[in-house]
């Protein structure tokens, strides 16, 4: 059991994520909580200002320009500090949304760093096989009998066919193609109406059978070939499976990360109002 | 004993023995929507669409998704292909505002809207109106907007996301995802919008970003859009095309005859460029049907379908009758003949398709499954009570949204290249939603014998040209004839009739049109006035149902033009009408138990419009 947990990369990442979280609060070497009335600008921040300036203007800032930018940064810090003191961040939907997003991006970035082991991808692939399999295909000939024929008439038409009657003598004129080469279910349903292809599945190969109902009426059908739903080898569809796995993984990590954090809080909801 | 001559007729020399070998024509039409918006479009996101590219593709290929209004929704049948065409101007701005991303909230406007959207309720609605108003008055903070315009890294990244999603969902053989965008040219409220789609994959499309309307990089002039397309093809060796929509909201400037809206004369250059790049036209969609207008076609009893003629796109200028000729497809087809006579090229020789232009990420335009123009009109008991647009110039009510349309493409394969090539040769048709199969071939040698075997495609392609084609020059005394067949939607309503619409140019340079009934159901006989009686109706208003006890599952005919003059330019297209069925809002009335809006009809006849086949005299 323990080995299973230790081998699970997700656990590693959550542990690492948890450690980062802890280390932020314990080992943060910036001044722990700066004096409320002290604004400290570091050399690194000034360098960042210069770099951003260069990105835009393709040259280093002049001393007076750097000084103006520094003044502006100070102004921002003063206003932000004062705003925080006044509690202006409280209940601000935009700020809440940004903080929430930052936490979610953090969890997502953990997930994106995970490479699936082959076995894990294979397991995911098998579990979601229905999303990747090639749909069943059928090759067939069909005789349209019309929309007002009774099943009895259809049965006697089928009997006649089996004793060698020319299909064209039984055929009700129709624009529907008489023959289909190997065609996916979806395309058959597009021509005949939803559900038609599924009703072909039990029919024998090489024999006239039916009647089968379409959106137009009744048909006799002779399958010449069919292929069941097949699951291609993983490497052929890995380009589709991998993004799906990643997106499932991201959701999983985000949920687990949330649950981990959630355990650290007691949530108090208002008790139901007895009057209502 | 069969004589040699008969044998040769049965087995023409050079033809393979197998009737199925060498059969390389398209077997079934591929259904799709060339015009869909996701939350990335400023107006779509602003009006509450929260569904992105993934949801749009998953929905189109048949999966169930949760709509922005929280309702589960699914198509009755998947689409075969889709082009997501988000507005290129401000692409992705709204999603960043909704995310309160610093790249927008660092600006006063962006922060204001982010706050408004996050507050929800009426405040969010006000923020939307503020945002759209600010954009349409050109009052956007230019620095903020620059991030959502060509030339910025953010814009290129968003375009990259659009391409990535198309690449991910494009599945050759079963579902095609086109890379594309909408160029949203609006001239004094006159709709000049056009969609652009690429034939190519992401490797080529990534070499450009979309064309916009904002100067100096963009422009509202279609001639500049053509330059962009020319530039794309030169740079990448790829191929692209464009197609316009909603001429009905252009207040006369969509299909100019004498001068462009800029005042520039319509000359040989304009008509050549337009013919080269504008390969199709979206003739029907939610914001109205633009095939024909009763003022322009007073003798056509079916011309008044889904008519939106109150004014321009934002209803800032009311419509006048004089504007209509520059707005409707049939009139454009006629004026195209005139311009070809005058300038040598027909600029209005377009394929006719339908599209949704839905802003909900959901191309849900089945009558019983209509999710509205934008997220504010997803199904609810209240949606019929609203005016869609209303001011001193007029009003359009919610029930007037048309639950339309789709494009059918006669392509051999379901791939970007095969579909694009079929669109390029205009082998396409429009429907208002139902998936009826329509074959339309023109030639000189069709006979009633060709109807018996129902081998319409084999005969049609061997003896004539399909929709989008040009008739050959006739021999003396020959009149063109047409092999026309229609099969109803396998899960839809029966057919009332097939009509052929002919337009022509006379020796005096005047254009004309005539509608012929060519095939119809129920053995009806035309009256003394030559008019075919109506097919009747089975619509039950109280339950919003109908029955296929009238009409015909298929109609097929060979029709010859009785009035052919080999010296006159002409076009012919087919219109196929279904029997009457309930419009989408009647399902609302039944499902929600609300009142039928005043003036709203309780039945309609859905239809298909093929692309024409054209005739030009030799020399």
Interface residues (C-beta under 8 A of the other chain):
Chain A: X93 X94 X97 X98 X101 X147 X173 X174 X175 X176 X177 X179 X181 X184 X186 X187 X189 X190 X191 X192 X193 X194 X196 X214 X215 X216 X217 X240 X243
Chain B: X20 X27 X28 X31 X76 X77 X78 X80 X99 X100 X102 X105 X111 X114 X115 X118 X119 X168 X174 X435 X437 X439 X452 X454 X456 X485 X486 X487 X488 X489 X490 X491 X492 X553 X554 X556
